[in-house]
Amino acid sequence: CINPKHDDRHPSMSMFEPEDGSPLVHCLSCNFSADIFTAAHILEHKPKVGPGFISDNVLYLADKYNIEISIKQLTEEEVYEVNTYDAYKVAAEYISSMEYTELAVEELESRKWPVEKCREHLIGVCPSYENFRSYLKLAGFTARFLDDIDLSNKYIFSPDNLIFTVCDDYGRPVGFAARNLKYDGIRDDNNRLINGPKFNNTKTTGVKCNIYRKSERLYLLDKAKDKKPPLFLVEGYGDALSLNFAGLENVAAIGSLELSEHHLNTCRRNGIYDVVVCLDGDSAGQSKARALLDNVLRNVHDIKIRFIFLEEEK
């Protein structure tokens, strides 16, 4: 095992190719995974962040294995963004490889979500914040860098949470939404939630590189965009997952309080011009539909928008 914290020289590592086709090595004993750049960082002390990642790691490996590549001169901000995407990918792979906690297992069973399907969708847990932090540092990311991109958020990476990985249109992890499995809505005398809020999300302000851009993200769009239209839009991540697991793959979730023009621009950017918005059939759902028609959709002429009002369970 190349993990320096795991002294194991028995054949416990394997190599595999995930869906994106980038080979990874994985230790079956300590659950450590690494791509070629992380391996170069550990074995040959090549940098994993900063401008040196391109010049001393990527270009070094390309030269070593006689791979011709052409890389334009990246700005410091562009290199930082590359490093941020990489860090979120490593974090998503870590949480989805962990053994589900007892609370998480109960949640999955109550929703009838298959464990392997959840792992495929990078839904995971963080049993130990300290171990998570150490893992990311081992992968080459500095403590300051992790702080600056909100990967040190204890409200998200908590053993009490089920963590959803939010991906961009291309399937790259860009943020996390953590469902507090101890949430009960009970407040103290000062009106504060005793067991915390229902969800905690990656910050969109105060981070050095905001690749999350929550106001325009549609959860599961990367999996739904190439399916036969229309695109069904629901409000919550859980609703989208349940429908996806049941076979309705052309579904995505808004994941925020309301549908916005930014979400519709995301649809346009992906060539989606036929959308069905699914709302609750109660008075709140009807009011939300009216607000959408008045504030967002009245000037939309290029996208076909329809509504489905869902009946309440009886």
C-alpha positions as CSV (number, residue, x, y, z in Angstrom):
1,C,0.0,0.0,0.0
2,I,1.4,3.4,-0.9
3,N,-0.4,5.1,2.0
4,P,2.6,5.9,4.3
5,K,0.3,5.6,7.3
6,H,-0.5,2.0,6.4
7,D,2.5,-0.3,6.6
8,D,1.1,-3.2,4.5
9,R,3.2,-5.0,1.9
10,H,0.7,-7.8,1.2
11,P,-1.2,-7.7,-2.1
12,S,-4.1,-5.6,-0.8
13,M,-4.2,-2.9,-3.5
14,S,-6.1,-3.0,-6.7
15,M,-6.4,-0.8,-9.8
16,F,-9.7,0.0,-11.4
17,E,-11.3,2.5,-13.7
18,P,-14.3,4.5,-12.6
19,E,-16.9,5.8,-15.0
20,D,-14.8,8.8,-16.0
21,G,-12.1,6.5,-17.2
22,S,-9.3,7.8,-15.0
23,P,-7.5,4.8,-13.4
24,L,-7.3,4.7,-9.6
25,V,-5.5,2.5,-7.2
26,H,-7.3,1.5,-4.0
27,C,-6.3,-0.3,-0.9
28,L,-8.8,-2.8,0.3
29,S,-7.5,-2.7,3.8
30,C,-7.3,1.0,4.6
31,N,-9.7,2.3,1.9
32,F,-7.0,4.7,0.5
33,S,-7.5,5.7,-3.1
34,A,-5.2,7.6,-5.4
35,D,-4.8,8.7,-9.0
36,I,-1.5,9.0,-10.7
37,F,-1.0,12.6,-9.5
38,T,-1.5,11.6,-5.9
39,A,0.8,8.6,-6.3
40,A,3.5,11.0,-7.6
41,H,2.9,13.3,-4.7
42,I,3.3,10.4,-2.2
43,L,6.1,8.4,-3.9
44,E,8.1,11.2,-5.5
45,H,7.0,14.3,-3.4
46,K,5.5,16.1,-6.4
47,P,3.2,19.0,-5.5
48,K,-0.6,18.5,-5.5
49,V,-1.6,22.2,-5.2
50,G,-0.5,25.5,-6.6
51,P,1.3,26.3,-9.9
52,G,3.8,23.5,-9.2
53,F,1.0,20.9,-9.7
54,I,1.0,21.7,-13.4
55,S,4.7,22.2,-14.0
56,D,6.2,19.7,-11.6
57,N,3.5,17.0,-11.5
58,V,1.4,16.9,-14.6
59,L,4.2,17.9,-17.1
60,Y,6.7,15.7,-15.2
61,L,4.5,12.6,-15.6
62,A,3.7,13.4,-19.2
63,D,7.4,13.6,-20.0
64,K,8.1,10.4,-18.0
65,Y,5.6,8.3,-19.9
66,N,6.1,10.0,-23.3
67,I,2.7,11.5,-23.5
68,E,2.5,14.6,-25.7
69,I,0.3,17.3,-24.2
70,S,-0.2,20.9,-24.9
71,I,-1.0,23.1,-21.9
72,K,-1.6,26.8,-22.2
73,Q,0.0,29.0,-19.6
74,L,-2.6,29.0,-16.8
75,T,-3.1,31.9,-14.5
76,E,-2.8,31.5,-10.8
77,E,-6.6,31.6,-10.5
78,E,-7.0,28.9,-13.1
79,V,-4.5,26.6,-11.4
80,Y,-6.3,27.2,-8.1
81,E,-9.6,26.2,-9.7
82,V,-8.1,23.0,-11.1
83,N,-6.8,22.2,-7.6
84,T,-10.3,22.9,-6.1
85,Y,-12.0,20.5,-8.5
86,D,-9.4,17.9,-7.6
87,A,-9.9,18.3,-3.9
88,Y,-13.7,18.0,-4.1
89,K,-13.3,14.8,-6.2
90,V,-11.0,13.3,-3.6
91,A,-13.5,14.3,-0.8
92,A,-16.4,12.8,-2.7
93,E,-14.6,9.5,-3.3
94,Y,-13.7,9.3,0.4
95,I,-17.1,9.8,1.9
96,S,-18.7,7.4,-0.6
97,S,-16.2,4.7,0.2
98,M,-16.8,4.7,4.0
99,E,-18.9,2.1,5.8
100,Y,-22.4,3.7,6.4
101,T,-23.1,4.6,9.9
102,E,-26.1,3.1,11.8
103,L,-28.1,6.3,11.4
104,A,-27.3,6.4,7.6
105,V,-28.3,2.7,7.2
106,E,-31.7,3.4,8.9
107,E,-32.2,6.4,6.5
108,L,-31.4,4.4,3.4
109,E,-33.6,1.5,4.5
110,S,-36.5,3.8,5.2
111,R,-36.2,5.3,1.7
112,K,-35.5,1.9,0.1
113,W,-32.3,3.2,-1.5
114,P,-29.9,0.5,-2.5
115,V,-26.4,0.9,-0.9
116,E,-24.5,0.3,-4.1
117,K,-26.7,2.8,-6.0
118,C,-26.0,5.4,-3.3
119,R,-22.2,4.8,-3.6
120,E,-22.5,5.2,-7.4
121,H,-24.1,8.6,-6.8
122,L,-21.3,9.6,-4.4
123,I,-23.7,9.6,-1.4
124,G,-21.7,8.9,1.7
125,V,-20.8,9.5,5.3
126,C,-17.9,10.9,7.4
127,P,-17.6,8.8,10.5
128,S,-14.5,10.8,11.7
129,Y,-13.8,14.4,10.8
130,E,-10.2,14.0,12.0
131,N,-9.6,11.0,9.7
132,F,-11.3,12.8,6.8
133,R,-9.0,15.8,7.3
134,S,-5.9,13.6,7.5
135,Y,-6.9,11.7,4.4
136,L,-7.1,15.0,2.4
137,K,-3.8,16.2,3.7
138,L,-2.2,12.8,2.8
139,A,-3.6,13.4,-0.7
140,G,-1.5,16.5,-0.9
141,F,-3.9,19.3,0.1
142,T,-2.7,21.8,2.7
143,A,-4.7,22.7,5.7
144,R,-5.0,26.3,4.6
145,F,-6.2,25.3,1.1
146,L,-8.9,23.0,2.6
147,D,-10.1,25.8,4.9
148,D,-10.3,28.3,2.0
149,I,-12.5,26.0,-0.1
150,D,-14.8,24.9,2.8
151,L,-13.6,21.3,3.0
152,S,-13.0,21.7,6.7
153,N,-16.7,22.3,7.4
154,K,-17.5,20.2,10.5
155,Y,-21.2,20.9,10.0
156,I,-21.1,19.0,6.7
157,F,-18.4,16.3,7.5
158,S,-20.1,15.0,10.7
159,P,-20.9,11.4,11.6
160,D,-24.5,12.5,12.2
161,N,-25.0,13.3,8.5
162,L,-25.8,11.6,5.2
163,I,-23.8,13.6,2.7
164,F,-24.9,14.2,-0.9
165,T,-22.3,15.1,-3.5
166,V,-23.5,17.8,-5.8
167,C,-21.9,17.6,-9.3
168,D,-21.8,20.1,-12.1
169,D,-23.2,19.5,-15.6
170,Y,-20.1,17.3,-16.5
171,G,-20.4,15.1,-13.4
172,R,-17.5,16.8,-11.5
173,P,-18.1,17.1,-7.7
174,V,-18.5,20.8,-6.8
175,G,-20.1,20.8,-3.4
176,F,-21.9,18.9,-0.7
177,A,-25.3,18.9,0.9
178,A,-25.4,17.2,4.3
179,R,-28.7,15.8,5.7
180,N,-28.7,16.0,9.5
181,L,-30.0,12.6,10.5
182,K,-30.6,13.8,14.1
183,Y,-32.8,16.7,13.0
184,D,-36.1,16.8,14.9
185,G,-37.2,20.5,14.5
186,I,-37.2,21.0,18.3
187,R,-36.1,24.4,19.5
188,D,-34.9,25.7,22.8
189,D,-36.1,28.7,24.8
190,N,-34.1,31.0,22.5
191,N,-35.7,29.5,19.4
192,R,-32.5,27.7,18.4
193,L,-32.7,24.2,16.9
194,I,-31.4,21.9,19.6
195,N,-30.1,19.3,17.2
196,G,-29.2,21.6,14.4
197,P,-30.8,22.4,11.0
198,K,-32.1,19.8,8.6
199,F,-29.4,20.5,5.9
200,N,-26.0,22.1,5.8
201,N,-24.5,23.0,2.4
202,T,-21.1,24.0,1.0
203,K,-20.6,27.7,1.4
204,T,-21.1,29.9,-1.7
205,T,-19.7,33.1,0.0
206,G,-16.5,33.5,1.8
207,V,-14.7,30.8,-0.1
208,K,-11.7,31.5,-2.2
209,C,-12.9,29.6,-5.3
210,N,-16.7,29.1,-5.6
211,I,-17.2,26.2,-8.0
212,Y,-20.5,25.3,-6.2
213,R,-22.6,28.1,-7.6
214,K,-25.7,26.7,-5.9
215,S,-28.2,29.1,-7.4
216,E,-27.7,27.6,-10.9
217,R,-27.0,23.9,-10.0
218,L,-29.5,21.2,-10.8
219,Y,-28.8,18.0,-8.8
220,L,-28.4,14.9,-11.0
221,L,-28.5,16.9,-14.2
222,D,-25.3,15.3,-15.4
223,K,-27.1,12.0,-15.4
224,A,-30.4,13.3,-16.8
225,K,-29.4,15.7,-19.5
226,D,-28.8,13.0,-22.2
227,K,-32.1,11.2,-21.5
228,K,-35.2,11.5,-23.6
229,P,-37.1,14.7,-22.8
230,P,-38.7,16.2,-20.9
231,L,-36.6,17.0,-17.9
232,F,-38.6,16.5,-14.7
233,L,-37.6,19.0,-12.0
234,V,-38.4,18.3,-8.3
235,E,-37.5,20.3,-5.3
236,G,-35.5,18.0,-3.0
237,Y,-32.4,15.8,-3.6
238,G,-34.2,12.8,-2.0
239,D,-37.1,13.1,-4.3
240,A,-34.8,13.1,-7.4
241,L,-32.9,10.1,-6.1
242,S,-36.0,8.1,-5.4
243,L,-37.3,8.7,-8.9
244,N,-33.9,8.0,-10.4
245,F,-33.6,4.7,-8.5
246,A,-37.1,3.8,-9.6
247,G,-36.2,4.2,-13.2
248,L,-37.1,7.8,-14.1
249,E,-33.7,8.9,-15.1
250,N,-34.6,12.2,-16.7
251,V,-35.1,13.9,-13.4
252,A,-33.1,16.6,-11.5
253,A,-33.6,18.6,-8.3
254,I,-33.6,22.3,-7.8
255,G,-31.9,21.9,-4.4
256,S,-32.7,25.5,-3.4
257,L,-35.8,27.4,-2.3
258,E,-37.1,28.1,-5.7
259,L,-36.6,27.8,-9.5
260,S,-34.7,30.8,-10.9
261,E,-33.7,32.2,-14.2
262,H,-30.2,30.8,-13.4
263,H,-31.6,27.3,-13.4
264,L,-33.2,27.9,-16.7
265,N,-30.0,29.1,-18.1
266,T,-28.4,25.9,-17.0
267,C,-31.1,24.0,-19.0
268,R,-30.4,26.1,-22.0
269,R,-26.6,25.6,-21.7
270,N,-27.3,21.8,-21.9
271,G,-29.8,22.0,-24.8
272,I,-32.9,21.3,-22.6
273,Y,-36.0,23.1,-23.8
274,D,-38.7,20.9,-22.4
275,V,-39.2,21.0,-18.6
276,V,-41.9,19.7,-16.3
277,V,-41.9,21.2,-12.8
278,C,-43.2,18.9,-10.1
279,L,-44.8,20.6,-7.1
280,D,-46.9,19.6,-4.1
281,G,-50.6,19.8,-4.8
282,D,-51.4,21.7,-1.6
283,S,-52.0,25.4,-1.4
284,A,-48.3,26.1,-0.9
285,G,-47.5,24.3,-4.1
286,Q,-50.2,26.2,-5.9
287,S,-48.8,29.5,-4.6
288,K,-45.3,28.6,-5.6
289,A,-46.5,27.9,-9.2
290,R,-48.2,31.3,-9.3
291,A,-45.0,33.0,-8.1
292,L,-43.0,31.2,-10.7
293,L,-45.4,32.2,-13.5
294,D,-45.4,35.8,-12.3
295,N,-41.7,36.3,-11.5
296,V,-39.6,33.9,-13.5
297,L,-41.5,32.3,-16.4
298,R,-43.5,35.2,-17.8
299,N,-40.6,36.2,-20.1
300,V,-39.5,32.7,-21.0
301,H,-40.5,31.9,-24.5
302,D,-37.9,29.4,-25.7
303,I,-38.4,26.7,-23.0
304,K,-41.6,24.6,-22.8
305,I,-42.7,24.7,-19.1
306,R,-45.4,22.5,-17.7
307,F,-46.5,21.7,-14.1
308,I,-47.4,18.5,-12.3
309,F,-49.0,18.8,-8.9
310,L,-48.3,15.8,-6.8
311,E,-51.0,14.4,-4.5
312,E,-50.3,14.1,-0.8
313,E,-49.9,10.6,0.6
314,K,-53.0,9.2,2.2
